[in-house]
Amino acid sequence: MLIAVASGKGGTGKTTISLNMAVAADEKVVLADSDVEEPNVHLFVKPEIEKTLPATVKEPVVDFDLCTSCGACREACRFNAIVLIKGRPIVMHELCHSCGACVNACLEGAISEEDREIGIIEEGTWKNGEFYHGILKVGEARSEPLIGEIRERLSKYTDCLVILDAPPGTSCPVMAAIKGVDFLLLVTEPTPFGLHDLKLAVKLARVYSIPTAVVLNRSDIGDSSVRDYCESEGVPVIAEFPFSKEVAEAYSRGQIGSEVIDGLREKYKSLLDTIKGLAEAGRYDG
């Protein structure tokens, strides 16, 4: 079972919830961090990294000895990643989506593809199971290919619990992380910003028809607008965690609350059991 933990905005406690569920489980847990621009799960679980692998994308390369400057490659590129400068096609890798359209459009055979490294994937183990995360190279514009490679590696785990810490937000990186998961847990807070971004995240979940539920973090602040919205939309709020100075202090020390605070592990164990029940029932009130 693959559970993705996401949030419409950053700072809601998404990683905190992911970590606590992972250590509360009474079973093997494959733990993955797909927030490749700023991964931090490893700081808490301290995995033993066994493999470091390059993550690459295909990028077009122009052979100017064969190029006739016809512009067919530029016309074929829907992402405007190729421009003609003094008749020479120039590829802007920040915009390239590795679709191969320019290669197919070039009748002269002047365009080929080569691998370009965009980051790395680290694989290893932590105390409860396997561990994966990605690290995007500084300056890379697109993280989705790297996230896709992490998801590909997770696809082999069909008989155990997999918890995927997704990137924040609701843009393309999140879409790459959550598409096809068994369950989506959205972590939010009862504030106007939390409500606004939760609405976007729920819409995204409905695009992919993913069983979804909400955890309300720092639930003792703000107002009832998030609860009211979830009730009106049929999205279950399956757990609430009030602000805890103890949890915040443990987090600042690189500790996981469920491992050091009495009674917290049982709450996260109950949360996991609820998620499994909803997933098995195929809960999706779209």
ZIGIHU-V286756 format. One record per pair of residues at least 12 apart in sequence whose C-alpha atoms are under 10 Angstrom apart, sorted by the first residue. I is the first residue (numbers start at 0). J is the second residue. D is the distance in whole Angstrom. If there is no record, write none. Layout:
i | j | d
I | J | D
I | J | D
This chain:
i | j | d
0 | 28 | 10
0 | 156 | 8
0 | 157 | 7
0 | 158 | 7
0 | 159 | 6
0 | 160 | 5
0 | 161 | 6
0 | 162 | 8
0 | 180 | 8
0 | 181 | 6
0 | 182 | 8
0 | 275 | 8
0 | 278 | 9
0 | 279 | 10
1 | 29 | 9
1 | 30 | 10
1 | 153 | 9
1 | 154 | 9
1 | 156 | 9
1 | 157 | 8
1 | 158 | 10
1 | 159 | 8
1 | 160 | 6
1 | 161 | 5
1 | 162 | 6
1 | 163 | 7
1 | 177 | 9
1 | 179 | 9
1 | 180 | 6
1 | 181 | 5
1 | 182 | 7
1 | 183 | 9
1 | 278 | 10
2 | 17 | 9
2 | 160 | 8
2 | 161 | 6
2 | 162 | 5
2 | 163 | 6
2 | 164 | 9
2 | 165 | 10
2 | 177 | 9
2 | 180 | 6
2 | 181 | 6
2 | 182 | 5
2 | 183 | 6
2 | 184 | 7
2 | 210 | 10
2 | 211 | 10
2 | 271 | 10
2 | 274 | 9
2 | 275 | 9
2 | 278 | 9
3 | 17 | 9
3 | 31 | 9
3 | 32 | 10
3 | 33 | 10
3 | 161 | 8
3 | 162 | 6
3 | 163 | 5
3 | 164 | 6
3 | 165 | 6
3 | 166 | 10
3 | 173 | 10
3 | 176 | 8
3 | 177 | 6
3 | 178 | 9
3 | 179 | 10
3 | 180 | 7
3 | 181 | 8
3 | 182 | 6
3 | 183 | 5
3 | 184 | 6
3 | 185 | 8
3 | 211 | 10
4 | 16 | 8
4 | 17 | 6
4 | 162 | 7
4 | 163 | 6
4 | 164 | 5
4 | 165 | 6
4 | 166 | 9
4 | 167 | 10
4 | 176 | 10
4 | 177 | 9
4 | 182 | 9
4 | 183 | 6
4 | 184 | 5
4 | 185 | 6
4 | 186 | 7
4 | 213 | 10
4 | 214 | 10
5 | 17 | 9
5 | 163 | 9
5 | 164 | 7
5 | 165 | 5
5 | 166 | 7
5 | 167 | 6
5 | 168 | 8
5 | 169 | 9
5 | 173 | 8
5 | 176 | 9
5 | 177 | 8
5 | 183 | 7
5 | 184 | 6
5 | 185 | 5
5 | 186 | 6
5 | 187 | 9
5 | 197 | 10
5 | 200 | 8
5 | 213 | 10
6 | 164 | 10
6 | 165 | 8
6 | 166 | 8
6 | 167 | 5
6 | 168 | 6
6 | 169 | 8
6 | 173 | 9
6 | 183 | 10
6 | 184 | 8
6 | 185 | 5
6 | 186 | 5
6 | 187 | 6
6 | 188 | 10
6 | 193 | 9
6 | 196 | 8
6 | 197 | 7
6 | 199 | 10
6 | 200 | 7
6 | 201 | 10
6 | 213 | 9
6 | 214 | 10
7 | 166 | 9
7 | 167 | 6
7 | 168 | 4
7 | 169 | 6
7 | 170 | 9
7 | 173 | 9
7 | 185 | 8
7 | 186 | 8
7 | 187 | 7
7 | 192 | 9
7 | 193 | 7
7 | 194 | 9
7 | 195 | 8
7 | 196 | 4
7 | 197 | 5
7 | 198 | 8
7 | 199 | 7
7 | 200 | 5
7 | 201 | 9
7 | 203 | 10
8 | 166 | 9
8 | 167 | 5
8 | 168 | 5
8 | 169 | 8
8 | 186 | 9
8 | 187 | 8
8 | 188 | 10
8 | 192 | 8
8 | 193 | 7
8 | 194 | 10
8 | 195 | 9
8 | 196 | 6
8 | 197 | 8
8 | 199 | 10
8 | 200 | 9
9 | 166 | 8
9 | 167 | 5
9 | 168 | 7
9 | 186 | 10
9 | 187 | 9
9 | 193 | 9
9 | 196 | 10
10 | 167 | 8
10 | 186 | 10
10 | 187 | 9
10 | 188 | 9
10 | 193 | 10
11 | 167 | 9
11 | 185 | 10
11 | 186 | 6
11 | 187 | 5
11 | 188 | 6
11 | 189 | 10
11 | 193 | 8
11 | 214 | 10
11 | 215 | 9
11 | 216 | 7
11 | 217 | 8
12 | 186 | 7
12 | 187 | 8
12 | 188 | 9
12 | 214 | 10
12 | 215 | 9
12 | 216 | 7
12 | 217 | 9
13 | 164 | 7
13 | 165 | 8
13 | 166 | 9
13 | 167 | 8
13 | 184 | 9
13 | 185 | 8
13 | 186 | 6
13 | 187 | 8
13 | 214 | 9
13 | 216 | 9
14 | 32 | 9
14 | 34 | 10
14 | 38 | 10
14 | 39 | 8
14 | 40 | 7
14 | 163 | 10
14 | 164 | 6
14 | 165 | 8
14 | 166 | 10
14 | 167 | 10
14 | 186 | 9
15 | 40 | 9
15 | 43 | 10
15 | 164 | 10
15 | 186 | 10
15 | 216 | 10
15 | 246 | 9
15 | 247 | 10
15 | 250 | 8
15 | 255 | 8
15 | 256 | 8
15 | 257 | 10
16 | 164 | 9
16 | 184 | 9
16 | 185 | 10
16 | 186 | 8
16 | 214 | 9
16 | 216 | 9
16 | 240 | 10
16 | 255 | 10
16 | 256 | 10
16 | 257 | 10
16 | 267 | 8
16 | 270 | 10
17 | 30 | 9
17 | 31 | 10
17 | 32 | 9
17 | 40 | 9
17 | 162 | 7
17 | 163 | 8
17 | 164 | 6
17 | 165 | 9
17 | 184 | 9
17 | 186 | 10
17 | 267 | 10
18 | 30 | 9
18 | 40 | 7
18 | 41 | 10
18 | 43 | 8
18 | 44 | 8
18 | 162 | 9
18 | 163 | 10
18 | 164 | 9
18 | 254 | 10
18 | 255 | 7
18 | 256 | 9
18 | 257 | 9
18 | 267 | 10
19 | 255 | 6
19 | 256 | 7
19 | 257 | 6
19 | 258 | 8
19 | 263 | 9
19 | 264 | 7
19 | 266 | 9
19 | 267 | 6
19 | 268 | 9
20 | 162 | 8
20 | 255 | 10
20 | 257 | 8
20 | 264 | 8
20 | 265 | 10
20 | 266 | 9
20 | 267 | 5
20 | 268 | 7
20 | 269 | 9
20 | 270 | 8
20 | 271 | 7
21 | 44 | 10
21 | 127 | 8
21 | 128 | 10
21 | 160 | 9
21 | 161 | 9
21 | 162 | 7
21 | 163 | 10
21 | 255 | 10
21 | 257 | 10
21 | 267 | 9
21 | 268 | 9
21 | 271 | 9
22 | 44 | 9
22 | 126 | 9
22 | 127 | 7
22 | 255 | 8
22 | 256 | 9
22 | 257 | 7
22 | 258 | 7
22 | 264 | 8
22 | 267 | 9
22 | 268 | 9
23 | 127 | 10
23 | 257 | 7
23 | 258 | 8
23 | 263 | 9
23 | 264 | 5
23 | 265 | 7
23 | 266 | 9
23 | 267 | 6
23 | 268 | 5
23 | 269 | 9
23 | 270 | 10
23 | 271 | 8
24 | 127 | 9
24 | 160 | 9
24 | 264 | 9
24 | 265 | 10
24 | 267 | 8
24 | 268 | 6
24 | 269 | 10
24 | 270 | 10
24 | 271 | 7
24 | 272 | 9
25 | 127 | 9
25 | 268 | 8
26 | 127 | 8
26 | 128 | 9
26 | 159 | 8
26 | 160 | 8
27 | 126 | 9
27 | 127 | 5
27 | 128 | 5
27 | 129 | 8
27 | 158 | 10
27 | 159 | 7
27 | 160 | 7
27 | 161 | 9
28 | 125 | 9
28 | 126 | 9
28 | 127 | 6
28 | 128 | 5
28 | 129 | 7
28 | 130 | 9
28 | 156 | 10
28 | 159 | 7
28 | 160 | 5
28 | 161 | 6
28 | 162 | 7
29 | 124 | 9
29 | 125 | 9
29 | 127 | 8
29 | 128 | 5
29 | 129 | 5
29 | 130 | 6
29 | 131 | 8
29 | 153 | 8
29 | 156 | 8
29 | 159 | 8
29 | 160 | 6
29 | 161 | 5
29 | 162 | 6
29 | 163 | 8
30 | 44 | 9
30 | 46 | 10
30 | 124 | 9
30 | 125 | 8
30 | 127 | 9
30 | 128 | 7
30 | 129 | 6
30 | 130 | 5
30 | 131 | 6
30 | 132 | 9
30 | 153 | 9
30 | 160 | 9
30 | 161 | 6
30 | 162 | 5
30 | 163 | 6
30 | 164 | 8
31 | 122 | 9
31 | 129 | 8
31 | 130 | 6
31 | 131 | 5
31 | 132 | 6
31 | 133 | 9
31 | 149 | 8
31 | 150 | 9
31 | 152 | 10
31 | 153 | 8
31 | 161 | 8
31 | 162 | 6
31 | 163 | 5
31 | 164 | 6
31 | 165 | 9
32 | 130 | 8
32 | 131 | 6
32 | 132 | 5
32 | 133 | 7
32 | 134 | 10
32 | 146 | 9
32 | 149 | 9
32 | 162 | 9
32 | 163 | 6
32 | 164 | 5
32 | 165 | 7
32 | 166 | 8
32 | 176 | 10
33 | 120 | 10
33 | 131 | 8
33 | 132 | 6
33 | 133 | 6
33 | 134 | 9
33 | 142 | 9
33 | 143 | 10
33 | 145 | 8
33 | 146 | 6
33 | 147 | 9
33 | 148 | 10
33 | 149 | 7
33 | 150 | 8
33 | 163 | 7
33 | 164 | 6
33 | 165 | 5
33 | 166 | 6
33 | 167 | 10
33 | 172 | 9
33 | 173 | 9
33 | 175 | 9
33 | 176 | 7
33 | 177 | 10
34 | 132 | 8
34 | 133 | 8
34 | 134 | 8
34 | 135 | 9
34 | 142 | 9
34 | 145 | 10
34 | 146 | 8
34 | 163 | 9
34 | 164 | 7
34 | 165 | 6
34 | 166 | 4
34 | 167 | 7
34 | 172 | 8
34 | 173 | 9
34 | 176 | 9
35 | 118 | 9
35 | 119 | 9
35 | 120 | 9
35 | 132 | 7
35 | 133 | 5
35 | 134 | 5
35 | 135 | 5
35 | 136 | 9
35 | 142 | 7
35 | 143 | 9
35 | 145 | 8
35 | 146 | 7
35 | 149 | 10
35 | 165 | 9
35 | 166 | 8
35 | 172 | 9
36 | 118 | 10
36 | 133 | 8
36 | 134 | 6
36 | 135 | 6
36 | 136 | 8
36 | 137 | 8
36 | 138 | 10
36 | 139 | 9
36 | 141 | 10
36 | 142 | 7
36 | 166 | 8
36 | 172 | 10
37 | 133 | 9
37 | 134 | 7
37 | 135 | 8
37 | 166 | 9
38 | 132 | 7
38 | 133 | 7
38 | 134 | 7
38 | 135 | 9
38 | 164 | 9
38 | 165 | 10
38 | 166 | 9
39 | 132 | 9
39 | 164 | 10
40 | 130 | 10
40 | 131 | 10
40 | 132 | 8
40 | 164 | 8
40 | 253 | 10
41 | 125 | 9
41 | 130 | 9
41 | 131 | 9
41 | 132 | 8
41 | 253 | 10
42 | 253 | 7
42 | 254 | 9
43 | 250 | 8
43 | 252 | 9
43 | 253 | 5
43 | 254 | 6
43 | 255 | 7
44 | 124 | 9
44 | 125 | 6
44 | 126 | 8
44 | 127 | 9
44 | 130 | 9
44 | 253 | 9
44 | 254 | 9
44 | 255 | 8
45 | 124 | 9
45 | 125 | 7
45 | 126 | 9
45 | 130 | 10
45 | 253 | 10
46 | 121 | 10
46 | 122 | 9
46 | 123 | 6
46 | 124 | 5
46 | 125 | 4
46 | 126 | 8
46 | 127 | 10
46 | 128 | 10
46 | 129 | 9
46 | 130 | 7
46 | 131 | 9
47 | 121 | 10
47 | 122 | 8
47 | 123 | 5
47 | 124 | 5
47 | 125 | 6
47 | 126 | 9
47 | 129 | 9
47 | 130 | 8
48 | 121 | 6
48 | 122 | 6
48 | 123 | 4
48 | 124 | 7
48 | 125 | 9
48 | 129 | 10
48 | 130 | 8
48 | 131 | 9
49 | 121 | 8
49 | 122 | 6
49 | 123 | 5
49 | 124 | 8
49 | 130 | 10
50 | 119 | 10
50 | 120 | 8
50 | 121 | 6
50 | 122 | 5
50 | 123 | 7
50 | 131 | 10
51 | 119 | 7
51 | 120 | 6
51 | 121 | 5
51 | 122 | 6
51 | 123 | 9
51 | 132 | 10
51 | 133 | 10
52 | 118 | 9
52 | 119 | 6
52 | 120 | 5
52 | 121 | 6
52 | 122 | 8
52 | 133 | 9
53 | 115 | 9
53 | 116 | 6
53 | 117 | 8
53 | 118 | 6
53 | 119 | 4
53 | 120 | 6
53 | 121 | 9
53 | 133 | 10
53 | 134 | 10
53 | 145 | 10
54 | 114 | 9
54 | 115 | 8
54 | 116 | 6
54 | 117 | 6
54 | 118 | 5
54 | 119 | 5
54 | 120 | 6
54 | 133 | 9
54 | 134 | 9
54 | 135 | 9
54 | 136 | 10
54 | 144 | 8
54 | 145 | 6
54 | 146 | 10
54 | 147 | 10
54 | 148 | 7
54 | 149 | 10
55 | 113 | 9
55 | 114 | 6
55 | 115 | 5
55 | 116 | 4
55 | 117 | 6
55 | 118 | 7
55 | 119 | 8
55 | 144 | 8
55 | 145 | 8
55 | 148 | 9
56 | 95 | 10
56 | 96 | 9
56 | 97 | 7
56 | 112 | 9
56 | 113 | 8
56 | 114 | 6
56 | 115 | 5
56 | 116 | 7
56 | 117 | 7
56 | 118 | 10
56 | 144 | 7
56 | 145 | 9
57 | 92 | 10
57 | 95 | 9
57 | 96 | 8
57 | 97 | 5
57 | 98 | 8
57 | 99 | 8
57 | 111 | 9
57 | 112 | 6
57 | 113 | 5
57 | 114 | 5
57 | 115 | 6
57 | 116 | 9
58 | 90 | 9
58 | 91 | 10
58 | 92 | 7
58 | 95 | 7
58 | 96 | 8
58 | 97 | 6
58 | 98 | 9
58 | 99 | 8
58 | 110 | 10
58 | 111 | 8
58 | 112 | 5
58 | 113 | 5
58 | 114 | 6
58 | 115 | 7
58 | 116 | 10
59 | 81 | 10
59 | 89 | 10
59 | 90 | 7
59 | 91 | 10
59 | 92 | 9
59 | 95 | 9
59 | 97 | 8
59 | 98 | 10
59 | 99 | 8
59 | 100 | 10
59 | 101 | 8
59 | 102 | 7
59 | 109 | 10
59 | 110 | 6
59 | 111 | 6
59 | 112 | 4
59 | 113 | 7
59 | 114 | 9
59 | 115 | 10
60 | 88 | 10
60 | 89 | 9
60 | 90 | 8
60 | 102 | 9
60 | 109 | 8
60 | 110 | 6
60 | 111 | 5
60 | 112 | 6
60 | 113 | 7
60 | 114 | 10
61 | 87 | 9
61 | 88 | 7
61 | 89 | 8
61 | 90 | 8
61 | 102 | 9
61 | 105 | 10
61 | 108 | 9
61 | 109 | 6
61 | 110 | 5
61 | 111 | 7
61 | 112 | 9
62 | 88 | 10
62 | 107 | 10
62 | 108 | 9
62 | 109 | 5
62 | 110 | 6
62 | 111 | 8
63 | 87 | 8
63 | 88 | 9
63 | 109 | 7
63 | 110 | 9
64 | 109 | 8
65 | 107 | 6
65 | 108 | 7
65 | 109 | 5
65 | 110 | 9
66 | 86 | 10
66 | 87 | 8
66 | 88 | 9
66 | 105 | 9
66 | 106 | 9
66 | 107 | 7
66 | 108 | 8
66 | 109 | 5
66 | 110 | 8
67 | 86 | 8
67 | 87 | 9
67 | 88 | 10
67 | 105 | 10
67 | 106 | 10
67 | 107 | 8
67 | 109 | 9
68 | 83 | 8
68 | 84 | 10
68 | 85 | 9
68 | 86 | 5
68 | 87 | 6
68 | 88 | 7
69 | 83 | 9
69 | 86 | 8
69 | 87 | 9
69 | 88 | 9
69 | 105 | 9
69 | 106 | 10
69 | 107 | 10
70 | 82 | 9
70 | 83 | 7
70 | 86 | 8
70 | 87 | 9
70 | 88 | 7
70 | 101 | 10
70 | 104 | 9
70 | 105 | 9
71 | 88 | 10
71 | 100 | 10
71 | 101 | 8
71 | 102 | 10
71 | 103 | 10
71 | 104 | 6
71 | 105 | 6
71 | 106 | 8
72 | 88 | 8
72 | 90 | 10
72 | 99 | 10
72 | 100 | 8
72 | 101 | 4
72 | 102 | 7
72 | 103 | 8
72 | 104 | 6
72 | 105 | 6
72 | 106 | 10
72 | 109 | 10
72 | 110 | 9
73 | 88 | 7
73 | 89 | 9
73 | 90 | 9
73 | 100 | 10
73 | 101 | 7
73 | 104 | 9
73 | 105 | 10
74 | 100 | 10
74 | 101 | 8
74 | 104 | 9
75 | 99 | 10
75 | 100 | 6
75 | 101 | 6
75 | 102 | 9
75 | 103 | 9
75 | 104 | 6
75 | 105 | 9
76 | 95 | 9
76 | 96 | 9
76 | 98 | 9
76 | 99 | 9
76 | 100 | 6
76 | 101 | 6
76 | 102 | 10
76 | 104 | 9
77 | 95 | 10
77 | 96 | 9
77 | 98 | 10
77 | 100 | 9
77 | 101 | 10
78 | 94 | 6
78 | 95 | 7
78 | 96 | 7
78 | 98 | 10
79 | 91 | 8
79 | 94 | 7
79 | 95 | 8
80 | 92 | 7
80 | 93 | 8
80 | 94 | 5
80 | 95 | 5
80 | 96 | 8
80 | 97 | 10
80 | 101 | 10
81 | 94 | 9
81 | 95 | 8
81 | 101 | 9
88 | 110 | 10
92 | 115 | 9
92 | 139 | 9
92 | 140 | 9
92 | 141 | 10
93 | 138 | 9
93 | 139 | 7
93 | 140 | 6
93 | 141 | 7
94 | 140 | 8
94 | 141 | 8
95 | 140 | 10
95 | 141 | 9
96 | 141 | 9
96 | 143 | 10
96 | 144 | 9
97 | 112 | 9
97 | 114 | 10
97 | 144 | 10
99 | 111 | 9
99 | 112 | 8
116 | 135 | 9
116 | 136 | 8
116 | 139 | 10
116 | 145 | 10
117 | 134 | 9
117 | 135 | 6
117 | 136 | 6
117 | 137 | 9
117 | 138 | 9
117 | 139 | 7
117 | 140 | 9
117 | 141 | 9
117 | 142 | 8
117 | 144 | 9
117 | 145 | 8
118 | 133 | 7
118 | 134 | 6
118 | 135 | 4
118 | 136 | 5
118 | 137 | 9
118 | 139 | 9
118 | 142 | 9
118 | 144 | 10
118 | 145 | 7
119 | 132 | 9
119 | 133 | 6
119 | 134 | 5
119 | 135 | 7
119 | 136 | 8
119 | 145 | 8
119 | 148 | 10
120 | 132 | 6
120 | 133 | 4
120 | 134 | 6
120 | 135 | 9
120 | 145 | 8
120 | 146 | 9
120 | 148 | 8
120 | 149 | 7
120 | 152 | 10
121 | 133 | 6
121 | 134 | 8
121 | 149 | 9
122 | 149 | 10
122 | 152 | 10
128 | 159 | 10
128 | 160 | 10
128 | 161 | 10
129 | 153 | 10
129 | 161 | 9
130 | 153 | 10
130 | 161 | 10
130 | 162 | 10
131 | 149 | 7
131 | 150 | 10
131 | 152 | 9
131 | 153 | 9
131 | 163 | 9
132 | 145 | 10
132 | 146 | 9
132 | 149 | 7
132 | 163 | 10
132 | 164 | 9
133 | 145 | 7
133 | 146 | 7
133 | 148 | 9
133 | 149 | 7
134 | 146 | 10
141 | 171 | 9
141 | 172 | 8
142 | 166 | 10
142 | 171 | 9
142 | 172 | 6
142 | 173 | 10
142 | 175 | 9
143 | 171 | 7
143 | 172 | 5
143 | 173 | 8
143 | 174 | 8
143 | 175 | 6
143 | 176 | 8
144 | 172 | 9
144 | 175 | 8
145 | 172 | 9
145 | 175 | 9
145 | 176 | 10
146 | 165 | 9
146 | 166 | 9
146 | 172 | 7
146 | 173 | 9
146 | 174 | 10
146 | 175 | 6
146 | 176 | 6
146 | 177 | 10
147 | 172 | 9
147 | 174 | 10
147 | 175 | 6
147 | 176 | 7
147 | 178 | 10
148 | 175 | 10
148 | 176 | 10
149 | 163 | 10
149 | 175 | 10
149 | 176 | 9
150 | 163 | 9
150 | 175 | 8
150 | 176 | 7
150 | 177 | 9
150 | 178 | 9
150 | 179 | 10
150 | 180 | 10
154 | 180 | 10
160 | 275 | 10
161 | 180 | 10
161 | 181 | 10
162 | 182 | 10
163 | 176 | 8
163 | 177 | 9
163 | 180 | 9
163 | 183 | 10
164 | 176 | 9
164 | 177 | 10
164 | 184 | 10
165 | 177 | 7
165 | 183 | 10
167 | 200 | 10
168 | 196 | 8
168 | 197 | 9
168 | 199 | 9
168 | 200 | 8
169 | 196 | 8
169 | 197 | 9
169 | 199 | 7
169 | 200 | 6
169 | 201 | 9
169 | 202 | 9
169 | 203 | 7
169 | 204 | 10
170 | 199 | 10
170 | 200 | 9
170 | 203 | 9
173 | 200 | 9
173 | 203 | 9
174 | 200 | 10
174 | 203 | 8
174 | 204 | 9
174 | 206 | 10
174 | 207 | 9
177 | 203 | 9
177 | 204 | 8
177 | 207 | 9
177 | 209 | 9
178 | 203 | 10
178 | 204 | 9
178 | 206 | 9
178 | 207 | 6
178 | 208 | 9
178 | 209 | 8
179 | 207 | 7
179 | 208 | 9
179 | 209 | 8
180 | 207 | 9
180 | 208 | 10
180 | 209 | 7
180 | 210 | 9
181 | 208 | 10
181 | 209 | 7
181 | 210 | 7
181 | 211 | 9
181 | 275 | 10
181 | 278 | 7
181 | 279 | 9
181 | 281 | 9
182 | 204 | 10
182 | 208 | 10
182 | 209 | 6
182 | 210 | 5
182 | 211 | 6
182 | 212 | 8
182 | 274 | 8
182 | 275 | 9
182 | 277 | 8
182 | 278 | 6
182 | 279 | 10
182 | 281 | 9
182 | 282 | 9
182 | 283 | 10
183 | 200 | 10
183 | 201 | 10
183 | 204 | 8
183 | 209 | 6
183 | 210 | 6
183 | 211 | 5
183 | 212 | 7
183 | 213 | 9
183 | 274 | 9
183 | 278 | 9
184 | 204 | 10
184 | 209 | 10
184 | 210 | 9
184 | 211 | 6
184 | 212 | 5
184 | 213 | 6
184 | 214 | 7
184 | 236 | 10
184 | 237 | 9
184 | 274 | 8
185 | 197 | 8
185 | 200 | 8
185 | 201 | 8
185 | 204 | 10
185 | 211 | 7
185 | 212 | 6
185 | 213 | 5
185 | 214 | 6
185 | 215 | 9
185 | 236 | 9
186 | 200 | 10
186 | 212 | 9
186 | 213 | 6
186 | 214 | 5
186 | 215 | 6
186 | 216 | 7
186 | 236 | 10
186 | 238 | 10
186 | 239 | 10
187 | 213 | 7
187 | 214 | 6
187 | 215 | 5
187 | 216 | 6
187 | 217 | 9
187 | 218 | 9
187 | 225 | 8
187 | 239 | 10
188 | 213 | 10
188 | 214 | 8
188 | 215 | 5
188 | 216 | 5
188 | 217 | 6
188 | 218 | 6
188 | 219 | 9
188 | 220 | 8
188 | 221 | 8
188 | 222 | 10
188 | 225 | 8
188 | 226 | 10
188 | 239 | 9
188 | 240 | 10
188 | 241 | 10
189 | 215 | 7
189 | 216 | 8
189 | 217 | 8
189 | 218 | 6
189 | 219 | 8
189 | 220 | 7
189 | 221 | 5
189 | 222 | 6
189 | 223 | 7
189 | 224 | 7
189 | 225 | 6
189 | 226 | 8
190 | 217 | 10
190 | 218 | 10
190 | 220 | 8
190 | 221 | 5
190 | 222 | 7
190 | 223 | 9
190 | 224 | 8
190 | 225 | 8
191 | 221 | 8
191 | 222 | 9
191 | 224 | 8
191 | 225 | 8
193 | 215 | 10
193 | 221 | 10
193 | 224 | 10
193 | 225 | 8
194 | 224 | 7
194 | 225 | 5
194 | 226 | 9
194 | 228 | 8
194 | 229 | 10
195 | 225 | 9
197 | 213 | 9
197 | 225 | 8
197 | 228 | 9
197 | 229 | 9
198 | 225 | 9
198 | 228 | 8
198 | 229 | 9
198 | 232 | 10
201 | 213 | 9
201 | 229 | 9
201 | 232 | 9
201 | 234 | 8
201 | 285 | 9
202 | 285 | 9
204 | 283 | 9
204 | 285 | 9
205 | 283 | 8
205 | 284 | 9
205 | 285 | 6
206 | 285 | 9
208 | 282 | 10
208 | 283 | 7
208 | 284 | 9
208 | 285 | 7
209 | 278 | 9
209 | 281 | 9
209 | 282 | 9
209 | 283 | 7
209 | 284 | 10
209 | 285 | 9
210 | 234 | 9
210 | 274 | 9
210 | 277 | 8
210 | 278 | 6
210 | 279 | 10
210 | 280 | 9
210 | 281 | 6
210 | 282 | 5
210 | 283 | 5
210 | 284 | 8
210 | 285 | 9
211 | 233 | 10
211 | 234 | 7
211 | 235 | 8
211 | 236 | 10
211 | 274 | 9
211 | 277 | 9
211 | 278 | 9
211 | 281 | 9
211 | 282 | 7
211 | 283 | 6
211 | 284 | 8
211 | 285 | 9
212 | 229 | 9
212 | 233 | 9
212 | 234 | 6
212 | 235 | 5
212 | 236 | 6
212 | 237 | 7
212 | 238 | 9
212 | 273 | 10
212 | 274 | 8
212 | 277 | 9
212 | 278 | 10
212 | 282 | 9
212 | 283 | 9
212 | 284 | 10
213 | 225 | 10
213 | 226 | 10
213 | 229 | 8
213 | 234 | 7
213 | 235 | 6
213 | 236 | 5
213 | 237 | 6
213 | 238 | 7
213 | 239 | 9
214 | 235 | 9
214 | 236 | 6
214 | 237 | 6
214 | 238 | 5
214 | 239 | 6
214 | 240 | 8
214 | 270 | 9
215 | 236 | 7
215 | 237 | 8
215 | 238 | 6
215 | 239 | 5
215 | 240 | 6
215 | 241 | 8
216 | 238 | 8
216 | 239 | 6
216 | 240 | 5
216 | 241 | 6
216 | 242 | 7
217 | 239 | 8
217 | 240 | 6
217 | 241 | 4
217 | 242 | 4
217 | 243 | 8
218 | 238 | 9
218 | 239 | 6
218 | 240 | 6
218 | 241 | 5
218 | 242 | 7
219 | 239 | 9
219 | 240 | 8
219 | 241 | 5
219 | 242 | 7
219 | 243 | 10
220 | 241 | 8
220 | 242 | 8
232 | 284 | 8
232 | 285 | 8
233 | 283 | 9
233 | 284 | 6
233 | 285 | 8
234 | 282 | 9
234 | 283 | 8
234 | 284 | 7
234 | 285 | 9
235 | 277 | 10
235 | 282 | 9
235 | 283 | 10
235 | 284 | 9
237 | 269 | 10
237 | 270 | 7
237 | 271 | 10
237 | 273 | 7
237 | 274 | 8
237 | 277 | 10
238 | 266 | 9
238 | 267 | 9
238 | 269 | 9
238 | 270 | 7
238 | 273 | 9
239 | 266 | 10
239 | 270 | 10
240 | 263 | 10
240 | 266 | 9
245 | 259 | 9
245 | 260 | 8
246 | 259 | 9
246 | 260 | 8
246 | 263 | 10
